[in-house]
Amino acid sequence: MMETFSEISPQQAWEMMENEGAVLADIRDRQRFAFSHPVDAFHLTNESYGRFLDECDYEDPVIVICYHGVSSRNTAQFLVEQGFERVYSVKGGFEQWVKSDLPIETAY
């Protein structure tokens, strides 16, 4: 069991979503998430945390993404402390996800 999280690239995150059914938790604010976010991302907020727990198994890989890869680390560590076994933080955050040309959903 992990005692801490690992940092991975956006490309690694996408591959884990595709191949291992990893959950991508986007912790950015509501406006930014609504404007654009990674395909299939779960918008993790204080309000949606209960639903997140209902929908995710503790054994599932969970990947946290934020703006630039900084605040996601705190959330990733929190999830490890809550008992999630495989937790990752995306290096460079959503900004790097977009630069890596990975799939996004947009409001426009």
PEDAMO-V376878 format. One record per residue. N is the residue number from 1. RES is the residue in one letter. SS is DSSP state (H for helix, E for strand, C for the rest). PHI is phi in degrees with one decimal (999 if undefined). PSI is psi in radians with two decimals (none if undefined). Layout:
n = <N/N>
res = <RES/RES>
ss = <SS/SS>
phi = <PHI/PHI>
psi = <PSI/PSI>
//
This chain:
n = <1/2/3/4/5/6/7/8/9/10/11/12/13/14/15/16/17/18/19/20/21/22/23/24/25/26/27/28/29/30/31/32/33/34/35/36/37/38/39/40/41/42/43/44/45/46/47/48/49/50/51/52/53/54/55/56/57/58/59/60/61/62/63/64/65/66/67/68/69/70/71/72/73/74/75/76/77/78/79/80/81/82/83/84/85/86/87/88/89/90/91/92/93/94/95/96/97/98/99/100/101/102/103/104/105/106/107/108>
res = <M/M/E/T/F/S/E/I/S/P/Q/Q/A/W/E/M/M/E/N/E/G/A/V/L/A/D/I/R/D/R/Q/R/F/A/F/S/H/P/V/D/A/F/H/L/T/N/E/S/Y/G/R/F/L/D/E/C/D/Y/E/D/P/V/I/V/I/C/Y/H/G/V/S/S/R/N/T/A/Q/F/L/V/E/Q/G/F/E/R/V/Y/S/V/K/G/G/F/E/Q/W/V/K/S/D/L/P/I/E/T/A/Y>
ss = <C/C/C/C/C/E/E/E/C/H/H/H/H/H/H/H/H/H/H/H/C/C/E/E/E/E/C/C/C/H/H/H/H/H/H/E/E/E/C/C/C/E/E/C/C/C/C/C/H/H/H/H/H/H/H/C/C/C/C/C/E/E/E/E/E/C/C/C/C/C/H/H/H/H/H/H/H/H/H/H/H/C/C/C/C/E/E/E/E/E/C/C/H/H/H/H/H/H/H/C/C/C/C/E/E/E/C/C>
phi = <999/-73.1/-98.5/-145.1/-96.7/-115.5/-96.2/-132.3/-77.9/-56.7/-63.0/-62.7/-61.6/-61.3/-63.3/-67.9/-64.0/-71.0/-101.9/-122.5/66.5/-63.6/-94.2/-100.4/-102.7/-94.1/-103.5/-69.2/-67.9/-56.9/-64.5/-66.0/-62.8/-63.9/-68.0/-164.9/-157.3/-60.1/-54.7/67.7/-72.5/-95.2/-83.0/-89.9/-132.4/-57.4/-72.0/-94.6/-60.6/-61.2/-66.1/-58.3/-63.8/-66.7/-91.1/-112.3/-93.8/-64.0/-84.5/-65.6/-65.4/-120.7/-117.5/-104.4/-130.5/-132.3/-74.6/-128.0/92.4/-101.5/-66.7/-62.4/-63.8/-63.5/-67.0/-60.8/-64.6/-58.0/-65.5/-60.5/-65.7/-82.2/109.9/-69.1/-88.3/-131.4/-123.6/-135.4/-121.2/-83.0/-64.9/85.0/60.0/-63.6/-57.0/-73.2/-58.2/-65.6/-62.2/-81.7/61.5/-89.4/-64.5/-129.8/-109.0/-125.3/-84.2/-110.7>
psi = <2.41/2.43/-0.24/3.11/2.95/2.63/2.35/2.82/2.81/-0.67/-0.75/-0.69/-0.81/-0.74/-0.67/-0.64/-0.76/-0.72/-0.41/0.07/0.49/2.55/2.23/2.03/1.97/2.08/0.19/2.90/2.85/-0.75/-0.80/-0.73/-0.75/-0.62/-0.85/2.56/2.85/2.52/2.37/0.26/2.55/2.23/1.75/2.01/3.05/-0.66/-0.58/0.01/-0.69/-0.76/-0.66/-0.80/-0.64/-0.63/-0.29/2.51/2.58/-0.35/-0.32/2.46/2.33/2.24/2.23/2.34/2.48/-2.59/-0.95/0.08/0.27/-1.07/-0.39/-0.48/-0.75/-0.74/-0.70/-0.77/-0.69/-0.78/-0.63/-0.80/-0.42/-0.11/0.03/2.36/-0.51/1.75/2.42/2.69/2.39/2.07/2.24/-0.14/-2.74/-0.58/-0.79/-0.56/-0.82/-0.77/-0.50/0.00/0.66/2.79/2.36/2.76/2.38/2.82/-0.18/none>
//
